[in-house]
Amino acid sequence: MADLGPLLWEAATIMATGMVVVFLFLSILIYLVQLLAKIAPKETPDAPAPRQPSPVAVNHNGVQPEVVAAISAAVHRYRGQKA
């Protein structure tokens, strides 16, 4: 049977090397992100423009107001029966 000592030592060395590389990469990444946060200007949200209320009678799709009233009444009656 082969001696496991050198294999375990090599495995531990590879593991430690990998952990150090990952630690260094993440440390550099954190440093660069913090540096970018200091360099980049902060975005300020634009103030929302005041919205003009749209007139109720405006109908863009050609449906007549009587049809809209009939559908609204039917929906209201349906919801009243289900409640």
C-alpha positions as CSV (number, residue, x, y, z in Angstrom):
1,M,0.0,0.0,0.0
2,A,1.3,3.5,-0.9
3,D,2.3,6.0,1.7
4,L,-0.4,8.6,2.1
5,G,1.8,11.2,3.8
6,P,3.0,12.9,0.6
7,L,-0.4,12.7,-1.0
8,L,-2.1,14.4,2.0
9,W,0.7,17.0,2.1
10,E,0.2,17.8,-1.6
11,A,-3.6,17.9,-1.2
12,A,-3.3,20.3,1.8
13,T,-0.9,22.5,-0.2
14,I,-3.3,22.7,-3.2
15,M,-6.2,23.5,-0.8
16,A,-4.3,26.2,1.0
17,T,-3.1,27.7,-2.3
18,G,-6.7,27.8,-3.6
19,M,-8.0,29.4,-0.4
20,V,-5.4,32.1,-0.5
21,V,-6.0,32.8,-4.2
22,V,-9.8,33.1,-3.5
23,F,-9.2,35.3,-0.4
24,L,-6.9,37.6,-2.4
25,F,-9.3,37.8,-5.3
26,L,-12.3,38.7,-3.0
27,S,-10.2,41.2,-1.1
28,I,-9.2,43.0,-4.3
29,L,-12.8,42.9,-5.5
30,I,-14.1,44.5,-2.3
31,Y,-11.4,47.2,-2.5
32,L,-12.2,48.0,-6.1
33,V,-15.9,48.1,-5.4
34,Q,-15.4,50.5,-2.5
35,L,-13.0,52.6,-4.7
36,L,-15.7,52.7,-7.5
37,A,-18.3,53.8,-4.9
38,K,-16.1,56.8,-3.9
39,I,-15.2,57.7,-7.5
40,A,-18.6,57.3,-9.2
41,P,-21.1,60.1,-8.6
42,K,-24.2,59.2,-6.7
43,E,-27.4,59.3,-8.7
44,T,-30.2,61.4,-7.4
45,P,-33.7,60.5,-8.4
46,D,-35.4,63.0,-10.5
47,A,-38.5,64.7,-9.1
48,P,-41.6,63.2,-10.6
49,A,-43.3,65.5,-13.0
50,P,-46.8,66.5,-11.8
51,R,-49.3,64.4,-13.7
52,Q,-52.3,66.0,-15.3
53,P,-55.4,64.1,-14.6
54,S,-56.8,62.7,-17.8
55,P,-60.4,63.7,-18.6
56,V,-62.9,60.9,-17.9
57,A,-64.7,61.5,-21.2
58,V,-61.6,60.9,-23.3
59,N,-61.9,57.7,-25.2
60,H,-59.0,56.6,-27.3
61,N,-60.2,53.2,-28.6
62,G,-63.6,54.2,-30.0
63,V,-65.8,52.6,-27.4
64,Q,-69.0,54.6,-26.8
65,P,-69.6,55.9,-23.2
66,E,-73.0,54.0,-23.1
67,V,-71.1,50.7,-23.6
68,V,-68.6,51.6,-20.9
69,A,-71.5,52.4,-18.6
70,A,-73.2,49.1,-19.3
71,I,-70.1,47.1,-18.7
72,S,-69.4,49.0,-15.5
73,A,-72.9,48.3,-14.3
74,A,-72.6,44.6,-15.1
75,V,-69.3,44.3,-13.3
76,H,-70.7,46.1,-10.3
77,R,-73.7,43.8,-10.2
78,Y,-71.6,40.7,-10.6
79,R,-69.3,41.7,-7.8
80,G,-72.3,42.5,-5.6
81,Q,-73.7,39.0,-6.1
82,K,-70.4,37.3,-5.3
83,A,-69.7,39.2,-2.1
